Structure formats: structure tokens, C-alpha cells
Amino acid sequence: MPPTTARPAILVIGTGELGASVLAALTRHVGEHPGAATISVLLRPPAPDTGGQRDSRSKELTAMGIAIEHADVATASAAELAAIMGGYDTVISCIGFAAGSGTQLKLARAALTAGVPRYFPWQFGVDYDEIGRGSAQPLFDEQLDVRDLLRDQHTTEWVIVSTGMFTSFLFEPAFGVVDLAANTVHALGSWDNEVTLTTPEDIGVLTADIVFAQPRIRDTVVYLAGDTISYRELADIVDRVRGTTVTREEWTTEYLADQLRRDPEDTMRKYRAVFARSNGVAWPKAQSYNASHGIATTTAEEWARRNLG
């Protein structure tokens, strides 16, 4: 059960890379401002064959002062999830696309059914409004369904946090943009196309700042940007960090569309086609929430120096 307290109660759904970062930042804030809020997390019920690992994680969360709720988001009904959410003032969903189609809408409907005062849906990605429906990634359409659902009501406040791509994903070998083994960088669509990047750690810090901001942030999209770079700048970064000269190859939008037609279910081909766009995947860092509030974030080059070696 959620804690019985006059303090605002915050529930985070999920403890993946993003959820863990959000939880860490929220608990740091509460540690620095005692009484600011109580923090809880929604986890899957422990499975018998993973009891030891789950018990260890639960003990770690408890030691951080985080209360634990249990439900399997994949199988629980919206009504069951609403029964849990109803005890909280703010719910932050950190369950992403891996949870499968329909999950984002189910969680949003649960939040509305519960009458949650403020809901942060999992929209930690691109500008879905700008991209619109019918993109190369069908799951993006559901993100727009969630936005429509939230905007069409006036009981639950909502905050959408747009972050661009996770910084590490740009360098993910399977994504194919930075191919260190072949000493090659591929531009998606054009060398001048840009992409906004933010690390999960920075997203956690900034999300916590948004949660506790005064005046209260509500019913709006907030744009974060750890960095915004072109694919040309990315190749330059790899050159500097590795002390080499990479081979530069442009994957045109036509080439990427053809690749997707050949294998329309391939997740990486979907994302390459999306991030070959000239709109919806990047915005100026200078106009971001973090820049306007003077909050330092990790740049692409800083990340590369720490992780590429």
C-alpha cells in the first residue's frame, strides 16, 4: 500500500535504465529536502526462480527509502493498475516500448481512471507531434494516442518530457551509425541532419527537477537536450576521440526506406528510417529546459571520451 502521509506521494513505474536514474534523482532530492515527498516504485511480482536477485534489488530500493508496489504491467488490467495508482499524487511511467504495443495507452487510461493528479507518461524520446502518424516506427502512433487521451481531459495534469535519443544508443553497434569495427560513421539521410541526445542519468536529474519545479509544471511538453549534433559533427567527434580518420558513408533516405521494405519488422531499420528525418528528432540545445535553467548535461563528445576509449 502507498504510504499514508501528508507528503506528496510519487510512484515510478519500472526500474530499467531510465527508471533507475529517475528513482536515484528523486531520492537525492528528497534526501536534500526532507519531507518533500515519498517515493515508491512499481515492480513485477518476484518470480520463484529469480528470488535471490529480486530480493537483492528490493533490499537495495528499501535501503534508499523507496517503498515497493507489485504488479505486472504486461498482464495487469487498467483497472488493477488504477487501483495502485490511486494512492499517489504523481505517477511517472518509465516503461518503454519493450513492454509491447498497447502498454502506453493502458497505463495512461489507468492513470485517468485513478484520477491521478499528475501523470508523466513514457514519452522520453522524439517529438511525436512533429513526426506525426504513419512514421517508420508504428509504436510512435500509440504515443500520439496517449497525447490525445491526456489532452482531451482536464482532471489529470500531464507532463511530457521529450529527450531525443538516449546518447548511448547513437553509439550502439547494432544501430550501425557508429561502426567502430569498420572505423566508419554512417549519416542517416544527410550529414546535415541533426539528432538530440540525452543520457538516462541526465534525464533522471532533469525529470526530478521538473517534478519539484515551482511554479508547478503542468499540461505541457518539456524539451531536454543533453546535446544536439549533426551526423557530420558526430564523425568529427569520433575522429577526435579515437585519434583517427573514420570512413564517412551517407545512408540516404531512399536507401534506408528500401532496407526497411526488405525487412519491415526489423527494429533497427525502423529507427534508422526515423532518425534520417530532418524534423521531429532534434531541437536546439539552447532552447532546452536544462539550458534555460543552467543545468549542465553530458555532451556527445564527453560521453564518447568516457565510453569509447
N, C-alpha and C positions, 0 to 999 in steps of 0.2 A: 504493500500500500504506500502511496505517496506520503511524505512527512506531513504531520499536522502542525502547521506553523503559520504565523502571520507573514513570514518572509516569502517573497515571490518564489515559486517552485518551478524549476526548469527541468524539462525532460529531453534528453538527447537520445535519438533512435540510432543505434548502431555504433560499433567500436572498431570500424575499419581504419584505414589510414587517415581519412578525414575526421571520422567520429572521435578517434583518439586525440587528434590535435585540438578539436573543439572542446572536448572534455578537459584537456590539460589547461587550456587557456581560461576556461570558465572557472576552474578550481583555483587557478592562480589569482584571478580577480577576486574571488570570494575570500581567499587567504589574505589578500591585501586590504579587503573591505569587509570585515566580519559582519555578518547579518545581511549582506547584500542579496543573498538568495540561497536556496538549497538546490543541489544538483543531483539528478537521478539519471539513470541510463536504462534503456530497454534492450535486453539481450534475449537471444534464443534460450529456451529451457535447456539445461545441461543434458547432454546425451550420455547414456551409461558408459559407452566405450571411450569417451573423452573427459571423464570426470576429473581426472588429475589436472589436466591442462585448464579446464574451465574453472576448477576450484582455485587454481593459482591466479587466474585472471580476476576472479571475483574478489579474492582476498586483496589483490593489488588495488582494485577500484574502491573497495571498502576502506582501505588504508588512506586513500586520497579523500575520504569523506563523501564518496559518491554512493547513493542508495541504488539498489538494483531492482528493476521490474523484469518479469519474464513473459515473453510471448514470441511466437514465430511469425514474423511479419508475412512470410510467404504463404502460410496456411491459415492464419487468423482472419476472421471476418472483420469488416469495417466496424461492425457493432462491438466486437470484442476489443478491438484496438481503441475505440471511442471510450469504452468503459475505463481503460487505463489512462488515456489522455485527459479525461475529465477532471482529474485531480491536479492539473498543472496550469500554471499561468502562461508559460511559454513552452512550445514544443519545437525542437529543431530536428529535422529529419536529415540524417547522414547516410541514408540507404540509397545507393545509386542504381545505375542501370543493370548491374549484375543481378539484382533481385528479380528481374524479369518484367515483361510487359504487364501493365495494369497495376503495378505496385504503387506508383506515384499517385495515381488517381485514388486508389483505395485509401492511402494514408491521408490525402487531402480531405476526402469525404469523411473519414473518421474524425479528423480534427474539427470539421464543421459540425458534425453530429454531436460531438462532445461539447461544443461551444467554447473551445479553447480561446482564451482572449487574444493570443498572438501566436502565429504559426510561421515557421521558416521551412518552406518545402525544400526538397533536394533539387536545387536549380543551380548548383555550384558548377557552372560551365559557361557555355557561349550565350550570346544574346538571341534567345529563341524567337523573340518578337521580330527582330531584324531578319533572321533567317527565314521565318515563315514556315508554312506547311509544305509537305511534299519534298523535303530535302533527301539527301542520300542516306540519312540515318532516320529510319521510321520512328524510333523511340522519341525523337525530338517532337513529333506531333503530340504525343501524350503530355509533354512538358507544356505545350500551348493549351491543351485541355485543362491542365491544372491551373494555369494562369486565368483562363476564362472562368473556371469554377470559383476561384478566390475573388476575382474582380466583380463577379455578379452577385456578391453578397456583402453585407455591411455589419455583420455581427463579430466575425473574427478578423482581427487585424492580421496583415501578412507582410512579410519582408522577403524579397527575393534577392539573393546575393549572387551576382554574376562575377565569375573569377577568371574566365578564359580556361585554357588548358592547364592541367597540373604540369608544372615545369618539368618534372622527371619524364612525363610521357613524351615530350618532344624528343628526348634522347633515347627513348625505348627502342632497342634493336628491332623488335617486331613491327614497330611503326614504320621504320625504314627511311625516315628523313635523315637521321644521322647514322651512317653506316661506318662505324669505326674500323671494322674488319677490312672493309674495302677502301678506307680512307676517302669516303665520298659523302657529300651532303647533297640531298635532293631538295629542290624547291617545289612546293606544291602550287601549281598553277602559274606562278610567276615569281621571280626573285624579289619583286617589289611588294608582293603580298605580305601582310603582317599577321602576327598572332600574339594575343595577350596570354601571359603565363603567370601563374601564382603557385607557390609551394603550399602543400597542405598545412604546414606549420604556420605560415603567414595567414592563411585563410582562417585557421583557428583563432589566432590573435585578433584579427580584424573582425571576425564574427562576434567574439566576446565583446569587443569594443562597441559594435553596433547594438548588441543586446542591451548593454547598460548605458548607452548614449543618452544624454539629456540635451535638448528636448528629445522626447521619445521618437524613434524612427518607426514609421508605420505606413502600410499600404503603398509601397514604392519598391523600385528596383535600385539596388545599390551596386555600383560597379567598383570592383577591386582590380588592381593590376600590379603584380609583383614586377612585371616588365612587359613592354610591348616592343617587339623587334620584327624586322623583315627577315625573310629567308636568306637574303644576302648578308645581313648582319650576323645571322646565325653561323653561316660559313666562315665569316671573319673571326667570330668568337672561337670556333673550333681550331682555326689556324693558329690563333694566338695562344690558346690554352695548351695545345699539343705541340707547338713549335714546328708545324708542318704546313704544307700546302695541299688542301683537300681537292679532290676532283669535284667539280660542280656540274650537276646534271639537273635539268629542269624537267619535271613531270607535268606536262600540260594538262589542262582540264579535260581536253579530249582524250588524252591517253588514260587518265585516271577514270573517266567515265567508261571507257572501253574495258578497262580492267575490272570495274565493278559489274558490268554487264556479263562478263565471263564467269564471275562468281559472286552473284548478288547477295549471298549470305555471309560473305567474309567480312568480319567486323572491322578489321584494319583497312580494308579497301573502302568501306563506308566512311570511316573517319578521314582517310586521305582525301576523298572527294569533298567532304565537308570543309576541311581546312585548306582546300585550294580556292575557297571563295575569297572574294575581295571585300565582303561585308559580313557583319554578324559575329566574326571570330576575333576581332581586335577593336580596341578603343584606346585613345591616348592615355598614357600613364598620368600625365599632368592633370587630367580631369578626374582621376580615380578618387575614391574615398580615402585611401591611405595617403595619397599625395596631398589632398586638400587638408588632411588632419596632421600632416607632418610625421606619419608613422613609417619608419624605414622598412623596406621589404627586400627580399633576396632577388637580385637581378639574374638574368640568364647566365651571364658570364661568371658571377660569383658561384652559382650552382655548379657550373661546368668545372671550375677550378677545384671545387671541393670533391667532385664526384668522378670526373673523367681521368684525372691524374696525368 
